[in-house]
Amino acid sequence: MPNYQLDIFEEDNHKKYKVYIRETSSYFVYNKENMDNNCFIKGRTLIRQLSNDSQKLPYRRPT
């Protein structure tokens, strides 16, 4: 994830992240342990996976 698409907030000895992802962009997923799992995924898929893990709905920017 490029740094310009990531905001890190520190509160009460833990970190919170705010990530800015475009649905139409492609992102490279890197796995250190198993290089065969490296792949490109679309922003829409990445948003779905992250929101499923965190159990929070993503915020959509008004168009």
Distance bins in CASP14 RR format, pairs under 12 A and 6 or more apart:
PFRMAT RR
TARGET T0000
AUTHOR 0000-0000-0000
RMODE 2
METHOD distances of the structure
MODEL  1
1 7 0 0 0 0 0 1 0 0 0 0 0
1 8 0 0 0 0 0 1 0 0 0 0 0
1 17 0 0 0 0 1 0 0 0 0 0 0
1 18 0 0 0 0 0 1 0 0 0 0 0
1 19 1 0 0 1 0 0 0 0 0 0 0
1 20 0 0 0 0 1 0 0 0 0 0 0
1 21 0 0 0 0 1 0 0 0 0 0 0
1 22 0 0 0 0 0 1 0 0 0 0 0
1 25 0 0 0 0 0 1 0 0 0 0 0
1 27 1 0 0 1 0 0 0 0 0 0 0
1 28 0 0 0 0 1 0 0 0 0 0 0
1 29 0 0 0 0 1 0 0 0 0 0 0
1 30 0 0 0 0 0 1 0 0 0 0 0
1 43 0 0 0 0 0 1 0 0 0 0 0
1 46 0 0 0 0 1 0 0 0 0 0 0
1 50 0 0 0 0 0 1 0 0 0 0 0
2 19 0 0 0 0 0 1 0 0 0 0 0
2 20 0 0 0 0 1 0 0 0 0 0 0
2 21 0 0 0 0 0 1 0 0 0 0 0
2 22 0 0 0 0 0 1 0 0 0 0 0
2 25 0 0 0 0 0 1 0 0 0 0 0
2 27 0 0 0 0 1 0 0 0 0 0 0
2 28 0 0 0 0 0 1 0 0 0 0 0
3 17 0 0 0 0 0 1 0 0 0 0 0
3 19 0 0 0 0 0 1 0 0 0 0 0
3 20 0 0 0 0 0 1 0 0 0 0 0
4 19 0 0 0 0 0 1 0 0 0 0 0
4 20 0 0 0 0 1 0 0 0 0 0 0
4 21 0 0 0 0 0 1 0 0 0 0 0
5 17 0 0 0 0 0 1 0 0 0 0 0
5 18 0 0 0 0 1 0 0 0 0 0 0
5 19 1 0 0 1 0 0 0 0 0 0 0
5 20 1 0 1 0 0 0 0 0 0 0 0
5 21 1 0 0 1 0 0 0 0 0 0 0
5 22 0 0 0 0 1 0 0 0 0 0 0
5 25 0 0 0 0 1 0 0 0 0 0 0
5 27 0 0 0 0 1 0 0 0 0 0 0
5 43 0 0 0 0 0 1 0 0 0 0 0
5 46 0 0 0 0 0 1 0 0 0 0 0
6 15 0 0 0 0 0 1 0 0 0 0 0
6 16 0 0 0 0 0 1 0 0 0 0 0
6 17 1 0 0 1 0 0 0 0 0 0 0
6 18 1 0 0 1 0 0 0 0 0 0 0
6 19 1 0 1 0 0 0 0 0 0 0 0
6 20 1 0 0 1 0 0 0 0 0 0 0
6 21 0 0 0 0 1 0 0 0 0 0 0
6 27 0 0 0 0 0 1 0 0 0 0 0
7 15 0 0 0 0 0 1 0 0 0 0 0
7 16 0 0 0 0 1 0 0 0 0 0 0
7 17 1 0 0 1 0 0 0 0 0 0 0
7 18 1 0 1 0 0 0 0 0 0 0 0
7 19 1 0 0 1 0 0 0 0 0 0 0
7 20 1 0 0 1 0 0 0 0 0 0 0
8 14 0 0 0 0 0 1 0 0 0 0 0
8 15 1 0 1 0 0 0 0 0 0 0 0
8 16 1 0 0 1 0 0 0 0 0 0 0
8 17 1 0 1 0 0 0 0 0 0 0 0
8 18 0 0 0 0 1 0 0 0 0 0 0
8 19 0 0 0 0 1 0 0 0 0 0 0
9 15 1 0 0 1 0 0 0 0 0 0 0
9 16 1 0 1 0 0 0 0 0 0 0 0
9 17 1 0 0 1 0 0 0 0 0 0 0
9 18 1 0 0 1 0 0 0 0 0 0 0
9 19 0 0 0 0 0 1 0 0 0 0 0
10 16 1 0 0 1 0 0 0 0 0 0 0
10 17 0 0 0 0 0 1 0 0 0 0 0
11 17 0 0 0 0 0 1 0 0 0 0 0
16 54 0 0 0 0 0 1 0 0 0 0 0
16 56 0 0 0 0 0 1 0 0 0 0 0
17 50 0 0 0 0 1 0 0 0 0 0 0
17 54 0 0 0 0 1 0 0 0 0 0 0
17 56 0 0 0 0 0 1 0 0 0 0 0
18 50 0 0 0 0 0 1 0 0 0 0 0
18 54 0 0 0 0 0 1 0 0 0 0 0
18 56 0 0 0 0 0 1 0 0 0 0 0
18 58 0 0 0 0 0 1 0 0 0 0 0
18 59 0 0 0 0 1 0 0 0 0 0 0
19 27 0 0 0 0 0 1 0 0 0 0 0
19 43 0 0 0 0 0 1 0 0 0 0 0
19 46 0 0 0 0 1 0 0 0 0 0 0
19 47 0 0 0 0 1 0 0 0 0 0 0
19 49 0 0 0 0 0 1 0 0 0 0 0
19 50 1 0 0 1 0 0 0 0 0 0 0
19 51 0 0 0 0 0 1 0 0 0 0 0
19 54 0 0 0 0 0 1 0 0 0 0 0
19 56 0 0 0 0 0 1 0 0 0 0 0
19 58 0 0 0 0 1 0 0 0 0 0 0
19 59 0 0 0 0 0 1 0 0 0 0 0
20 27 0 0 0 0 0 1 0 0 0 0 0
20 43 0 0 0 0 0 1 0 0 0 0 0
20 46 0 0 0 0 0 1 0 0 0 0 0
20 47 0 0 0 0 0 1 0 0 0 0 0
20 50 0 0 0 0 0 1 0 0 0 0 0
20 58 0 0 0 0 0 1 0 0 0 0 0
20 59 0 0 0 0 1 0 0 0 0 0 0
20 60 0 0 0 0 0 1 0 0 0 0 0
20 61 0 0 0 0 1 0 0 0 0 0 0
21 27 1 0 0 1 0 0 0 0 0 0 0
21 41 0 0 0 0 0 1 0 0 0 0 0
21 42 0 0 0 0 1 0 0 0 0 0 0
21 43 1 0 1 0 0 0 0 0 0 0 0
21 44 0 0 0 0 1 0 0 0 0 0 0
21 45 0 0 0 0 0 1 0 0 0 0 0
21 46 1 0 1 0 0 0 0 0 0 0 0
21 47 1 0 1 0 0 0 0 0 0 0 0
21 48 0 0 0 0 0 1 0 0 0 0 0
21 49 0 0 0 0 0 1 0 0 0 0 0
21 50 1 0 0 1 0 0 0 0 0 0 0
21 51 0 0 0 0 0 1 0 0 0 0 0
21 58 0 0 0 0 1 0 0 0 0 0 0
21 59 0 0 0 0 0 1 0 0 0 0 0
21 60 0 0 0 0 0 1 0 0 0 0 0
21 61 0 0 0 0 0 1 0 0 0 0 0
22 42 0 0 0 0 1 0 0 0 0 0 0
22 43 1 0 0 1 0 0 0 0 0 0 0
22 44 0 0 0 0 1 0 0 0 0 0 0
22 46 0 0 0 0 1 0 0 0 0 0 0
22 47 0 0 0 0 1 0 0 0 0 0 0
22 58 0 0 0 0 0 1 0 0 0 0 0
22 60 0 0 0 0 0 1 0 0 0 0 0
22 61 0 0 0 0 1 0 0 0 0 0 0
23 41 0 0 0 0 0 1 0 0 0 0 0
23 42 1 0 0 1 0 0 0 0 0 0 0
23 43 1 0 1 0 0 0 0 0 0 0 0
23 44 1 0 1 0 0 0 0 0 0 0 0
23 45 0 0 0 0 1 0 0 0 0 0 0
23 46 0 0 0 0 1 0 0 0 0 0 0
23 47 1 0 0 1 0 0 0 0 0 0 0
23 48 0 0 0 0 1 0 0 0 0 0 0
23 58 0 0 0 0 1 0 0 0 0 0 0
23 60 0 0 0 0 1 0 0 0 0 0 0
23 61 0 0 0 0 0 1 0 0 0 0 0
23 63 0 0 0 0 0 1 0 0 0 0 0
24 42 1 0 0 1 0 0 0 0 0 0 0
24 43 1 0 0 1 0 0 0 0 0 0 0
24 44 1 0 0 1 0 0 0 0 0 0 0
24 45 0 0 0 0 0 1 0 0 0 0 0
24 46 0 0 0 0 0 1 0 0 0 0 0
24 47 0 0 0 0 0 1 0 0 0 0 0
25 40 0 0 0 0 0 1 0 0 0 0 0
25 41 0 0 0 0 0 1 0 0 0 0 0
25 42 1 0 0 1 0 0 0 0 0 0 0
25 43 1 0 1 0 0 0 0 0 0 0 0
25 44 0 0 0 0 1 0 0 0 0 0 0
25 45 0 0 0 0 0 1 0 0 0 0 0
25 46 0 0 0 0 1 0 0 0 0 0 0
25 47 0 0 0 0 0 1 0 0 0 0 0
26 39 0 0 0 0 0 1 0 0 0 0 0
26 40 1 0 1 0 0 0 0 0 0 0 0
26 41 1 0 0 1 0 0 0 0 0 0 0
26 42 1 0 1 0 0 0 0 0 0 0 0
26 43 1 0 0 1 0 0 0 0 0 0 0
26 44 0 0 0 0 0 1 0 0 0 0 0
26 45 0 0 0 0 1 0 0 0 0 0 0
26 46 0 0 0 0 1 0 0 0 0 0 0
27 38 0 0 0 0 0 1 0 0 0 0 0
27 39 0 0 0 0 1 0 0 0 0 0 0
27 40 1 0 0 1 0 0 0 0 0 0 0
27 41 1 0 1 0 0 0 0 0 0 0 0
27 42 1 0 0 1 0 0 0 0 0 0 0
27 43 1 0 1 0 0 0 0 0 0 0 0
27 44 0 0 0 0 0 1 0 0 0 0 0
27 45 0 0 0 0 1 0 0 0 0 0 0
27 46 1 0 1 0 0 0 0 0 0 0 0
27 47 0 0 0 0 0 1 0 0 0 0 0
27 49 0 0 0 0 0 1 0 0 0 0 0
27 50 0 0 0 0 0 1 0 0 0 0 0
28 37 0 0 0 0 0 1 0 0 0 0 0
28 38 1 0 0 1 0 0 0 0 0 0 0
28 39 1 0 0 1 0 0 0 0 0 0 0
28 40 1 0 1 0 0 0 0 0 0 0 0
28 41 0 0 0 0 1 0 0 0 0 0 0
28 42 0 0 0 0 0 1 0 0 0 0 0
28 43 0 0 0 0 0 1 0 0 0 0 0
28 46 0 0 0 0 0 1 0 0 0 0 0
29 35 0 0 0 0 0 1 0 0 0 0 0
29 37 1 0 0 1 0 0 0 0 0 0 0
29 38 1 0 0 1 0 0 0 0 0 0 0
29 39 1 0 1 0 0 0 0 0 0 0 0
29 40 1 0 0 1 0 0 0 0 0 0 0
29 41 1 0 1 0 0 0 0 0 0 0 0
29 42 0 0 0 0 0 1 0 0 0 0 0
29 43 0 0 0 0 0 1 0 0 0 0 0
29 45 0 0 0 0 1 0 0 0 0 0 0
29 46 1 0 0 1 0 0 0 0 0 0 0
29 49 0 0 0 0 1 0 0 0 0 0 0
29 50 0 0 0 0 0 1 0 0 0 0 0
30 36 0 0 0 0 0 1 0 0 0 0 0
30 37 0 0 0 0 1 0 0 0 0 0 0
30 38 1 0 1 0 0 0 0 0 0 0 0
30 39 0 0 0 0 1 0 0 0 0 0 0
30 40 0 0 0 0 0 1 0 0 0 0 0
30 41 0 0 0 0 0 1 0 0 0 0 0
31 37 1 0 1 0 0 0 0 0 0 0 0
31 38 1 0 1 0 0 0 0 0 0 0 0
31 39 0 0 0 0 1 0 0 0 0 0 0
32 38 0 0 0 0 1 0 0 0 0 0 0
39 45 0 0 0 0 0 1 0 0 0 0 0
39 46 0 0 0 0 0 1 0 0 0 0 0
40 46 0 0 0 0 0 1 0 0 0 0 0
41 47 0 0 0 0 0 1 0 0 0 0 0
41 48 0 0 0 0 1 0 0 0 0 0 0
41 49 0 0 0 0 1 0 0 0 0 0 0
41 50 0 0 0 0 0 1 0 0 0 0 0
42 48 0 0 0 0 1 0 0 0 0 0 0
42 49 0 0 0 0 0 1 0 0 0 0 0
43 49 0 0 0 0 1 0 0 0 0 0 0
43 50 0 0 0 0 1 0 0 0 0 0 0
43 51 0 0 0 0 0 1 0 0 0 0 0
43 58 0 0 0 0 0 1 0 0 0 0 0
44 50 0 0 0 0 0 1 0 0 0 0 0
44 51 0 0 0 0 0 1 0 0 0 0 0
44 58 0 0 0 0 0 1 0 0 0 0 0
45 51 0 0 0 0 0 1 0 0 0 0 0
45 52 0 0 0 0 0 1 0 0 0 0 0
46 52 0 0 0 0 0 1 0 0 0 0 0
46 53 0 0 0 0 0 1 0 0 0 0 0
46 58 0 0 0 0 0 1 0 0 0 0 0
47 53 0 0 0 0 0 1 0 0 0 0 0
47 54 0 0 0 0 0 1 0 0 0 0 0
47 56 0 0 0 0 0 1 0 0 0 0 0
47 57 0 0 0 0 0 1 0 0 0 0 0
47 58 1 0 1 0 0 0 0 0 0 0 0
47 59 0 0 0 0 0 1 0 0 0 0 0
47 60 0 0 0 0 1 0 0 0 0 0 0
48 54 0 0 0 0 0 1 0 0 0 0 0
48 57 0 0 0 0 0 1 0 0 0 0 0
48 58 0 0 0 0 1 0 0 0 0 0 0
49 58 0 0 0 0 0 1 0 0 0 0 0
50 56 0 0 0 0 1 0 0 0 0 0 0
50 57 0 0 0 0 0 1 0 0 0 0 0
50 58 1 0 0 1 0 0 0 0 0 0 0
51 57 1 0 0 1 0 0 0 0 0 0 0
51 58 1 0 1 0 0 0 0 0 0 0 0
51 59 0 0 0 0 0 1 0 0 0 0 0
51 60 0 0 0 0 0 1 0 0 0 0 0
52 58 0 0 0 0 0 1 0 0 0 0 0
END
